[in-house]
Amino acid sequence: MGKLSHYDSEGQARMVDVSEKAPTRREAVAYAFVALSPEVLEALPRNPKGNPLEVARFAGIQAAKRTADLIPMCHPLTLSFVDVTATVVEAGIEIHSTAATTAGTGVEMEALTAASVAALTLYDMCKALDKGIIIREIRLLKKTGGKSDFSAT
């Protein structure tokens, strides 16, 4: 295992200098799961705040674009693509987010932020029906581009 890149030789947090990295196409896919009761799942289409799945999608897309504002050491990136899907499954909602760029650093944090904020938005829109909603399994599924690829499968 290598060293943590966000620390200098004195142990102080720092932004990594990526100016020497070549811009390449980079893509990341992240996942989150929002566990909902059968009653909340049944009520989704009748939510008075609007369609929670669509609002969550939009929130995730917007969040990906604001990642550097939320996470101090993230580089501001020009994203070439962001997509978020929210799919109803038996025990809740599966969220998948994809972020892509042609930059000198990866987009894992943007994909993870999109999935996280989409999950939080679902919680916000459904909390009136159930305070016991559980957000879990926020994780990176895949990363391509740059010097290392990753796949959780």
Secondary structure, 3 states (H helix, E strand, C coil): CCCCCCECCCCCECCCCCCCCCCEEEEEEEEEEEECCHHHHHHHHHCCCCCHHHHHHHHHHHHHHCHHHHCCCCCCCCEEEEEEEEEEECCEEEEEEEEEEEECCCCHHHHHHHHHHHHHHHHHHHCCCCCCCEEEEEEEEEEECCCCCEECC
